[in-house]
Amino acid sequence: MSKVADDICPASVLGSADGSSTEARKEQFTPASKSSDPPKTVPATPGAEASKRDHATERHRAGRSRSRAHERGPFYAAIDLGTNNCRLLIAEPRGESFHIVDSFSRIVRLGEGVAQSGLLNHDAMERAFGALRICRQKLAERRLAGTRLIATEACRRALNGAAFMDRVRHELGLNFEIIDRRTEASLAVAGCFSLLDPKSDGAVLFDIGGGSSEIVWLDRKRSRKRNGLMRAWVSLPVGVVTLAERHGGVDVTDEVFEAMVADVRAEFVRFNARDALKEALKHRSFHFLGTSGTVTTLAGVHLGLGRYDRRYVDGLWMEQDDIDLMMRKIRSMDYPARVANPCIGRERADLVLAGCAIFEAIRREWACPRLRVADRGLREGILLQLMRSDGHLRHRSQPSNSRTVRTRA
């Protein structure tokens, strides 16, 4: 049985992105309902579904426009421009948590081909620019108390990454910062911290990105000695886009999959705490804490959702048997089956097995009995830091109760 919790946040301390300490307060992302069962699977009818989505979007925008005058604010915004995705969140503080008032996500594959050429290509930049134009429109709809716009591995690695950010600043008025890997890991921790099990000694947090993957050792013993739970961390120069480009993502045989796993494990030599973390896992209670499009996609497939719904994915607990079953299920799908799956789709069908390979490499290196899935990450970490710095979020010491979700075969 898999379990989902609305929110869990033990009182503790996190290290902020700039190295200073920030009090870690309880955050919650307001769900639309409290139903304990995932939505029933609905046969895919692309034309009808697209029409429904269009009408639903129009109704949502009209309703949002009518109600905007009654929204309270202050509003804060975060954009994460990654190797694969462009994501926006706009939210307002609510007590010890925050409430999302608008969001946007689009797969742009900005890092397409960067590993081979060292440059962002023209088509990739145009896709990202188009997504950022929509983000700018959404930002202009509200008076914002604070914003932070970040770019990650694709712009870090590409020789023309800074030049593209200059173009975005001059033509769209959006001022991005290309963050370093430590900041990226720290923001992931800040965004996911509330899902850390308060009864555990810590967690192995992993963030599988398009061009890089971060692994963080979260340790409660450290929190009692110093500011921050991050005992050790590493950023690996491999993500779903780079790995799929290297090995192929359409026809992935067992041999290709194992080659991808081997490539990822070869990068673990970069992690100075590799052996120390292995030893700690033998004697103490840790769990995986996974954040990224890969792990949330896998969780959606595991639940058998008729369409992806974060209410049933964010906070999901998966036992080792659940994980094994999920991995076998994904690996058994051919490319058309992955395209047809509503939680994968055409945009992720050639990347999801690369994500599985990265996760499998992590599982083989550091064995944890449970995984907690986080549909949150860098953007949520940014928003929390912005709101805390302005003194908006209250402290909450008691975690909430968990609830159970039935899985589907």
N, C-alpha and C positions, 0 to 999 in steps of 0.2 A: 504494500500500500504506500502511495506517495502522499506526502503531507505538504500543505501550503500554509504559511503563516501570513497574516495581514502585515505585520511588522514586528521586528524584534530589535531592540537596541539596548544593550547594557550600558551603564554609565562608564565612560572611559575617556581616554585622550588620544587624539590623532595628531600626527605631524602634518602641518600645512604644506602646500606646494612649494613655498619659499623657504622651508626648513624651520620656520617658527612653529610654536605649538598653538593649536586651536582646540577649544573644548568641543568634544563630539556630542551633539545633542540628537535626540530622537527625530528621525524624519519619516514621513509617510506619504505615499502617493495615493491620492484619493481614488478608490475604485468606484466604478459606476454602480456596482451591486455587491451583495454579500452572498450570492448564490453559491452553494457548495459543489455544484456539478458543472463540469465544462459543457459548453453548448454542443448540441448533437451534430454529428457529421451530416453535411448536406451535399448531395451530388453536385459536382461542378457544372455550371452552365455559364460559360464565360460571358456571352452577350448579355444575358439577363442580369448576371451579377454586376457587370460593369455599369449597366443602366441603373440598377439599384444604388450602387455606390455614388454615381453622379447625382442622382436625386437626393440621396441622403446628405451628400456634401453641400448641395445648394440649400437644403433645409437647415443644416447645421450653421452655415455661414449667415443665413438670414436671421436665425435665432440669436446667433452670437452678436450680430450687429445691433439687434433690438435690445439685448441685455447689457451691452458694453457700458452704457451710461450708468448702470447700477453696480458695476464691478468696483471693488474697493481698492485693490492695490496696497502698497506699492508693488510694481511689477519689475521682475528681474529676468534677464535673458542670457542664454548660453548657446553657442554654436560650436559643434565639433566637426571639423572638416578632416575626415580620415582618408586612408588609402582607398577604401571601398565606398563609404557612406558619407553623406552630408546630413547632419542632424541638428535640429533646433528645438529648444524648449523655452517657453515663457511661463513663469509661475509667480504666485504671490505667497508671502508667508502666512501661515495659519497656526498660531500658537507655537507648538513644538515641532510643527511640520510645515510643508508647503503644498499648495494646490496648483496643479498644472492647468493653465487657462488656454494654452495653444501649443501646438507641436507640429513638426514637419520632419520627414525623413525621406531621403531618396538615395538609391544606389547610383553612384556616379563613376566609380572605378577610376578615381583620379590617378592612382598609382599604376595604372595599366602600362606595362612595358618598362617601368622605371628601373627594375632590377637589371634589365639587359642594356638599356641605352643610357641610363643615368639622367634622363630628362623626362619631364611631363610632356606628353604628346598633345598635339593641337586638339584632337577630338575630346580627349579626357578633360582638358581645361575648359572647353566649351560646355561640356556636360556639367561640370562643377559650377561654372559661371552661371548657367541657367538656374541651377538649384539655389545658388546664393542670391540671385535676383528675387526669387520667391521669398527667401528668408528676409531680405531687406524690406519687402512689402509688409510682411508680418510684423517686423520690428517697428515700422512706421505707424502701425495702428494703435500703439499705446505709448504713453509717456513712461519711459523706463528709468527706474532709480539706479540701476546698475546693469552692466553687460560685461561679458568676457567672451571673446571669440578666439578659438584656438585651432591650429592646424598641426597635424602629427607627422607620421613617418614619411608619407609621400613627399611632403614639402621639405622635411628634414633631409631626405636622401637626394632629391632631385637638384641638379645644378641650377635649374631655373625656377626652383620653388619660391625663393624670395622675390624674384621678378614677377611671378604670377600673383603673389600676395600684394605687391605694389600696384598691379593692374586692378585688382579687386578694390583696393583702397581708393585709387584715383577715380575709377568708373562707377563704383557702387557706394563709396563712402563707408565701407566696412573695414575696420582696422583689426586685422588678425595678428596674433603672435604665434610664431612657430615654436612650440614648447619643446623642452628637452625630455629625455626619457624618464628621468627621475620625477619630474613634474607630472608626466603622464601617469606613472604608477601611483603617485600620491593622490591624484584626483580620482583614480579608479577606487582606491581605498576609501576616500571620503564619501564617494557616491554609494558604495556597497556596504559600508560598515554596519548599518542597522540590521543587516541580515546575518550577522555573525551570531552563532548560537551562544547565548550567555552561559551555558553549562559546559562549553568546550574550553580547552586550553588555548585554542587559536584556530587558524585556518590557513590553507594554501590557496590563496586567491590567484586566479589566472584570468587574463583579459586577452582573448585571441582576436587580434586585429587583422586588417587587410595586408599591412606591410611589416608589422612587428607584433610580438606577443610578450606581455608582461607577466611575470610570476613574482608573487610577493608572499613572504613568510610573515604572517600576522601572529604575534605571540603576546599573550596576556602577562606573562612574567616581565616582559620588557616594559609594559605600560606602568608597572609599579615601580620601575627603576628610573625610567626616562620618559620624556614626552614622546608619545607615539607608539603605535603597535607594530610598526614596520621594523622587524628585526633584520630582515635582509630582503633584497629584491634584485631582479635582473630583467633586462629588456633584450629579447632575442630578435635579431634582424630577419625574422621569418614570420609570415602571416598567410592567410588563406589565398590571397592573390599571388604573392610571390611563389608559394609552394605549388599552386595549381599551374602557374605558368611554367614552372620548372619540370613538372612531371605529367601535366595534363590532368584535366578534371572531368572530362566527359566519359571516357572508357577507363575506369579505374579497376584493374585486376588486383588480386590479393598481392601479387608481387609488387605492383606499383604502390599500393597502399603501404606495404612494409618498407619500401624504399623511402617514402615520405616520412614515416615514423622514424626511420634511422637518421634521416637528414636533421630532423628536429632534435633528436637525442644527442647528436653530435654537437649541437649548439649549447648544451647544458654545461659544457666545460667553462663557459663564461660565468657561471653562477658559483661564486666563491663559497657560498653556504650550502652547496649541493649535498655533501655528505653529512654535515651537521643537521640539516633538516631531516634526512633519512633516519638518522639516529633518534631524533626527537620523536618522530612518528612511531617508533617502536615502543615508546614508554608513556606517551601522553595522548590525550584525546584531541584529535584535530579532524576537520572536515574540509572538503573542497568548497570553494566559493567561486563560482564561474560567472563571468560577465562578458557578453559579446553577442553579436548576431548569430554566431555559430551555436553557442550553448542554448540560447533561447529558441532557435529553430529546432534543435534536437529535442528540447523539452516539448515543444508544440507537437512534433511528430509522435513522441512518446505518449502524449495524452490523447492522440487521435482527434485533434481539433479540426472541425470543418473549415475554420479559418483561424488565423493566428489571433489570439486575444491575451494581452499581457496580464489581465486580471487572474488568469489561471496559471500563468507561467512564473511571474515575479514572486519569488519566495518559495517556489516549489522545492520540496525535499525529495531526493531520489536515493534509494539504497543501491548497493553494489549490484544486486541482481537486476534492478531496474535499468541501471546504466549499461550492463552487459546486453540486455535485451534490446535496448534502444540502439546501441552500436551495431548489433547484428542486423536489425531491421533496416537501418540506413544503408549499411554496406551491401545488403542484398538487393537494393533497388538499382535498376539500370537507369540510364540518363532520362528516357521518356517518363519513367515512373517518378523520378525526382522532380521533373518539370510539372507533372500532374499533381503532385502533393501540394495541398493548399498552404502548408507551412514552409515549403521550400520555394517552389515556383521557378520560373525560367531564370530569374535574376541570380538565384543562389545555387542552381542545380549543378553548375560546374565548379562550385567552391566548397560545398558542404562537406565533401569527403576529405578535402584538405584540412578543413576544420576538425573533422573527426580524427585525422591522423595526429594533429597537434595535441588534441585532448588525450588521445591514446598514449602518446609519448609521455605526457605529464603523469598519467595514471600508472604507467609502468615504472616510472622513476620514483614517484612518491605516492605510496598506496594509502588512500583514505577510504573509509567505509561508506561515506555519504557525500552527496553533492547537493549544495544549495544553489539554485539558479537565480540569477539577478538580471532582471530586465531594467537595469539602471547602470550608470557608470560615470563617464567623464562629465557629462552635462549636469547630472545631479550633484556631483561633487563641486562643480563650479558654483551652482546656485546656492548650495549650502554655505559655502565659504563667503559668497557675497552677502547673503542674508545675515549670517552670524556676525560679520564685520560691522554691519549696521545695527546689530543688537535686536534683531526681530524674533529669533527663535528661542522659545522657552525650553528649559531643561525638563526631561521626563525620565524618571528613574526606573519605572516599572514597565517591563515588556508586556505586550499584549498576549492573549491566548492564541494558540494555533488552531487551524481547522483542517479537515481532511478532504482531499479531492480524490475521487475514484478515477483510476486510469482506464484507458480503452486499449484493446489489443490492436 
